[in-house]
Amino acid sequence: MQRSSSTLIPTGHNAFLAPGPVIVRQPAASARGLTTTVPREYVHRAAVSEVLLTNWKTDKSDCFLVDAQWPRGHALFAPTADHQDPLLLVESVRQVGALLAHTEYDVPFGHQFLMWNMSFSALPEALSVGPTPTEVELRTTCHDIVRRGKQLMSMAYHVSVERDGLPLAVAEARFSCTSPAVYRRLRGERPTTTALALPVGIAPESVGRPGSRDVVLAATGAGTPLRWQLRVDTSHPIFFDHPVDHVPGMVLIESARQAAYAATGLTDALPVQLDSTFTRYAELDAPCWIEAEPGRPDAAGIIPVRITGTQRDETVFTATVGLRPLV
């Protein structure tokens, strides 16, 4: 069965209720039809402005074509040296999983999602910023699908990303989902804000950030140059788009990117590779520590940086970020 967001009719357009004929002049460039984002609820976003996906359709069994648009000037994931921020790709892939779970695999709203793995490899030249927003197609194949009865429990998916019909990146992700009742039994009543004092972030320029609010690393003192405390600001409007009882995976991935920058000093490099694994929830009520270990460049000049996040002496996540200098 094919489902598409283009069949949804937005409400609140009173012009359609006015008497008499209504003339709609469609721009010549819109041969593919009018474009809108998918409903924000499908991708677990409170702000419509943070929805990157614009449409989807079934290709064949467990295969889907998903469209996305990346803005030229995102408030958080801004271009670097005229290249789109690859974390727009990561967020798009995350949104694809939630969208398909709800629309194609019948996961009800209210179920909780837990990302276990996220990886990608991108071509730097395909990430160049153009004169208009970047339109991409995410060809998605779902696999390793686990159900309990009719209920989806977990699945993995492979994404081939194209721009103007040409390869841009490949990505893999895996998540599980639980009902509200099961989640309450597992998690209890966890806080959605932190009682910990917000530590002072390290210098924004050391992690490729123009301002201090988007810095997610804080210094831990002398003698630990490649170790930082995760800076958790639950009032951040994008990192914490809506209340949650743990640190979102995208915040942990951003901490890995910033740690890679801080460890290498290559703040103008592009993170073109990521391989991340999440092993447990990062809680809001205890410090989380981020450590970095840079490696040697490979034949393509990509510098791997191994990142480990720990909390209460247990590993929360690991990631390897591949930095590609642009000069």
C-alpha atoms as one frame of an Amber mdcrd trajectory, in Angstrom:
protein
   0.000   0.000   0.000   1.390   3.384  -0.981   1.115   6.267   1.409   2.323
   9.759   0.756   2.362  12.947   2.748   1.262  14.758  -0.391  -2.258  13.411
   0.208  -2.563  15.370   3.427  -4.546  18.609   3.175  -3.333  21.357   5.530
  -6.014  23.037   7.634  -6.496  26.681   8.452  -6.431  27.989   4.869  -9.610
  30.045   4.925  -9.151  31.135   1.305 -10.577  27.787   0.245 -13.799  28.600
   2.113 -14.360  31.976   0.443 -17.293  32.274  -1.967 -16.700  32.568  -5.701
 -13.854  31.230  -7.822 -10.379  31.073  -6.389  -7.484  31.345  -8.822  -4.302
  29.615  -7.676  -1.222  30.507  -9.688   1.261  27.673  -9.328   4.935  28.528
  -9.841   6.390  27.158 -13.065   9.139  25.344 -11.150   6.665  23.202  -9.199
   6.119  20.529 -11.837   6.468  17.873  -9.112   3.582  19.418  -7.195   3.360
  21.542  -4.102   5.868  20.757  -1.385   5.274  20.612   2.343   6.865  18.838
   5.269   5.529  15.593   6.653   3.520  15.968   9.889   5.884  16.782  12.750
   4.384  14.056  14.937   5.666  11.390  12.532   9.304  12.437  13.096   9.082
  13.251  16.820   9.583  16.985  16.500   7.637  19.705  18.285   8.823  22.498
  15.968   7.662  22.319  12.362  10.832  24.198  11.411  12.894  21.171  12.483
  11.098  18.734  10.165  13.410  17.908   7.242  11.331  15.293   5.409   8.882
  16.429   2.744   7.342  13.277   1.235   7.533   9.500   1.059   6.186   6.644
  -1.004   6.502   2.873  -1.135   8.935   1.544  -3.725   8.436  -2.164  -3.030
   8.072  -4.402  -0.001  10.051  -2.848   2.887  11.608  -0.318   0.465  10.673
   3.358   0.421  11.604   6.615  -1.300  11.747   9.534   1.120  12.349  13.145
   0.103  14.066  15.705   2.301  15.079  19.328   2.057  18.067  20.826   3.856
  17.992  24.603   4.395  20.913  26.771   3.363  21.106  28.282   6.834  19.935
  25.982   9.619  19.970  27.575  13.074  22.153  24.798  14.508  23.547  22.724
  11.648  24.897  25.585   9.572  27.118  25.180   6.481  30.881  24.909   6.910
  33.117  26.294   4.144  30.186  26.229   1.692  29.312  22.604   2.543  26.126
  21.417   4.203  26.540  20.114   7.743  26.491  16.279   7.582  24.478  16.226
  10.802  21.541  17.317   8.650  22.012  13.927   7.005  22.076  12.186  10.387
  18.909  13.947  11.529  17.211  13.116   8.217  18.060   9.437   8.625  16.757
   9.497  12.202  13.518  11.090  11.017  13.143   8.457   8.282  13.082   5.679
  10.887  10.370   7.341  12.952   8.307   8.255   9.880   8.279   4.745   8.448
   7.683   3.114  11.834   4.484   5.124  12.288   3.181   5.238   8.722   4.261
   1.899   7.245   4.720  -0.387  10.265   1.783   0.857  12.346   3.656   1.902
  15.484   1.160   4.000  17.507   1.979   7.508  18.680   3.240   7.493  22.260
   5.581   4.548  21.795   9.169   5.259  22.803  12.048   4.848  20.347  15.622
   3.965  21.273  18.370   4.342  18.672  21.049   1.660  18.945  23.256   2.418
  15.950  23.771   5.260  13.494  26.436   5.380  10.800  27.069   7.169   7.529
  29.713   7.873   4.914  29.334  10.937   2.677  31.031  12.407  -0.376  32.269
  15.918   0.505  31.752  17.301  -2.997  28.084  16.243  -2.948  27.522  18.330
   0.194  28.292  21.662  -1.455  25.802  24.459  -0.783  23.892  25.640  -3.835
  21.788  28.738  -4.554  18.644  26.973  -3.241  17.949  24.525  -0.388  19.441
  21.071  -0.914  16.886  18.530  -2.118  17.810  14.905  -1.427  16.180  11.517
  -1.870  16.698   8.839   0.761  16.223   5.378  -0.743  15.465   3.302   2.324
  15.423  -0.481   2.753  14.175  -1.838   6.081  15.569  -5.165   7.306  16.032
  -7.320  10.415  12.438  -6.491  11.302  11.347  -7.970  14.640   7.680  -8.117
  15.645   5.847  -9.418  18.680   2.514 -10.405  17.240   1.617  -7.481  15.013
   3.633  -4.976  17.030   6.963  -3.763  15.653   9.675  -4.216  18.275  12.819
  -3.250  16.349  14.266  -2.875  12.896  17.318  -1.731  11.002  17.390   0.216
   7.775  19.855   1.075   5.029  19.670   4.457   3.316  21.227   5.459  -0.007
  21.130   9.234  -0.300  21.035  10.901  -3.708  21.131  14.518  -4.832  20.010
  15.280  -8.375  20.229  11.560  -9.104  23.874  11.317  -8.013  25.237   9.557
  -4.892  25.681  11.716  -1.807  25.976   9.258   1.088  25.054   5.881   2.503
  23.783   5.372   6.029  22.666   2.608   8.404  20.551   2.826  11.543  18.842
   0.500  14.014  16.253   1.245  16.675  13.768  -0.447  18.993  10.421   0.801
  20.236   8.361   0.069  23.334   4.826   0.799  24.441   4.205   3.523  27.049
   3.361   0.898  29.697   6.556  -1.079  29.124   8.609   2.104  29.044   7.197
   3.192  32.412   8.110  -0.194  33.894  11.638   0.082  32.515  12.285   3.711
  33.322   9.944   4.723  36.114   9.440   8.442  36.638  12.619  10.020  35.355
  13.132  13.807  35.345  12.941  15.743  32.085  15.226  18.488  33.361  18.563
  18.248  35.093  19.273  19.430  38.638  22.984  19.611  37.803  24.484  23.067
  37.448  25.124  23.887  33.797  28.922  23.942  33.458  30.713  26.592  31.452
  31.373  25.387  27.940  34.782  25.385  26.340  35.595  28.099  23.798  33.084
  27.975  20.911  35.803  28.458  18.315  37.539  25.293  19.547  34.535  23.181
  18.521  33.483  25.037  15.383  30.602  26.917  16.992  29.899  30.655  16.561
  28.317  31.020  20.022  28.510  29.494  23.465  24.923  28.209  23.712  25.495
  25.435  21.160  28.649  24.144  22.898  28.001  20.730  24.495  31.443  20.188
  26.095  32.823  21.613  29.339  36.415  21.434  30.572  37.241  18.945  33.334
  40.399  20.603  34.639  44.131  20.362  34.109  45.664  17.047  33.114  42.740
  15.824  31.016  43.095  17.621  27.661  41.051  15.072  25.706  38.306  14.565
  28.279  35.263  16.783  28.807  31.992  16.831  30.705  28.885  16.680  28.549
  27.129  20.016  28.837  23.395  19.276  29.011  21.180  22.324  28.500  17.610
  21.016  28.565  16.350  24.495  27.614  18.122  24.379  24.247  15.373  24.780
  21.629  16.835  22.326  19.092  18.854  19.799  21.094  15.838  19.471  23.397
  13.029  20.204  20.962  10.562  18.689  23.453  10.842  17.277  27.005  12.571
  13.883  27.263  13.850  11.895  30.239  17.355  11.274  28.852  20.004  12.909
  26.688  18.919  12.556  23.034  21.131  10.600  20.674  21.609  13.666  18.466
  23.152  15.505  21.427  25.592  12.626  21.947  26.483  12.641  18.241  27.028
  16.400  18.383  29.281  15.891  21.418  31.302  13.381  19.381  31.688  15.871
  16.546  32.719  18.657  18.915  35.163  16.363  20.734  36.716  15.408  17.385
  37.185  19.097  16.579  38.602  19.905  20.002  40.985  16.927  19.920  42.400
  17.697  16.473  42.032  21.465  16.164  40.476  20.910  12.715  37.356  22.977
  13.244  36.992  23.672   9.515  37.081  19.959   8.624  33.961  18.140   7.486
  32.741  15.079   9.440  32.205  12.800   6.438  32.075   9.501   8.340  30.367
   8.353  11.513  29.983   4.971  13.170  28.158   5.219  16.491  26.690   2.719
  18.942  24.447   3.570  21.909  24.553   1.037  24.733  22.386   2.631  27.438
  20.442   5.778  28.248  22.482   8.869  29.078  20.678  10.118  32.174  20.011
  13.748  33.031  20.820  13.425  36.735  24.506  12.426  36.565  27.594  13.798
  34.784  28.516  12.188  31.475  32.153  12.211  30.395  33.337  12.445  26.785
  36.819  11.241  25.788  38.537  11.475  22.400  41.396   9.540  20.811  42.558
  10.800  17.399  43.988   8.312  14.912  46.178   8.536  11.819  44.792   9.791
   8.501  43.808   7.103   6.010  44.736   7.042   2.316  41.977   9.529   1.529
  43.203  11.962   4.190  40.276  11.258   6.527  41.275  11.472  10.193  39.412
   9.053  12.505  38.678  10.163  16.058  37.429   7.571  18.528  34.915   8.941
  21.052  33.707   7.258  24.247  30.950   8.520  26.515  30.750   7.185  30.077
  28.392   7.786  32.981  28.679   6.284  36.450  31.696   4.309  35.175  29.629
   2.616  32.440  29.868   3.163  28.693  26.894   5.090  27.329  27.968   5.313
  23.698  30.955   5.000  21.405  31.555   6.685  18.088  34.218   7.104  15.460
  34.084  10.406  13.596  35.991  10.724  10.319  37.154  14.293   9.642  38.027
  15.383   6.114  40.008  18.660   5.936  38.624  20.908   3.202  41.880  22.751
   2.496
